[in-house]
C-alpha cells in the first residue's frame, strides 16, 4: 500500500473513531468546537463561552445544553458537563508529540458532521498570549488546516488519540494547540470539580514600555521604563490602592517591571498576606503603593 493510501486509511479511521466525540459549541454555526474527554464531560476553549451555559451540538445533529463546570480564562480552557450518551470519549496519546509528526485536525462541520485535515507538528514549546494577556507556554505548533470556529477541537495522531486542543490561529497556515499531557489532564480534573486556578488581577488597562515612553514624552515628562496605567476599573484592587490613570508601574519589590510577563510573575508570587508592593511614578514623583487582594 502506498503513502497516499495509508494516509487515506488513517484519515477515514480518525473520522470514524474520533468524529462522534467532536462537538460544536454555540448556536447555529457555533462559536467554536470541543471534544468529549469523559462520559458527560466536554472540554473546549474558555473564549468559546459567553456565560454559564452553551449549546453543544454533536456530529449526529443532536443538541444539548452544556453547563460550565469550571473555566480558566487566562489559560483559555473550559469544561462543560453535558449529556454525552452513546458517545465514546476520545483517548489521550501517551507520548508527547515530536517535531515532524503527522497529525490530523478534526473539527465540527458547519452543516453537521465533521471535517478532517492533516498536517505536521512544525514546532513544540511555543507560546502565545491568552485572552487576558497572560502567556500560555509549551504549546504545539502544527500545519493541519482549520476553518474558523475550530478553536477547542482536537488534533490527533494516526491512531485517533488526542495530541492537543486547538487554541490559537497564527496565520500563514500555522496553528497552536494545548498539549494533551499530564498537565492538561490535571487541569481538566480540577475544572470538572469546579476548582479554577487562583490568578490575581490588578484591574487596570496597561500600555507597554515602548508606548509608555512615547506617551510620557508627548506630555513633557521624563522617559522611564515601566507599564503605563491607561484605565483603572471601579472597585478593583488597583482602585482600592489609589492607582490612577497615567501612573507608571516601574517595579514590584526588587523586580523591575520591564514587560507584562514581569507583572504576571509578580502577581503570581503574592504571598500569604495577599498584597503586591509596587513602585509607582506619578508625574515625576516616585511612591510606594501596596495593592491588597481579597481571599
Secondary structure, DSSP 4 states (H G I P E B T S, - for coil): --HHHHHHHHHHHHHHHHGGGEEEESSTT-SEEEEEEETTEEEE-GGG-SSSEEEEE-TTS-EEEEEEEEEETTTTEEEEE---TTPPPPPBPSS---TT-EEEEEEE-TTSSEEEEEEEEEEEEEEEE-TTS-EEEEEEEE-----TT-TT-EEE-TT--EEEEEEEEEETTEEEEEE-SHHHHHHHHHHHTT---------EEEE-HHHHHHHHHHTTPPP--SEEEEEE-TTSHHHHTT--TT-EEEEETTEE--SHHHHHHHHHT--TT-EEEEEEEETTEEEEEEEE---
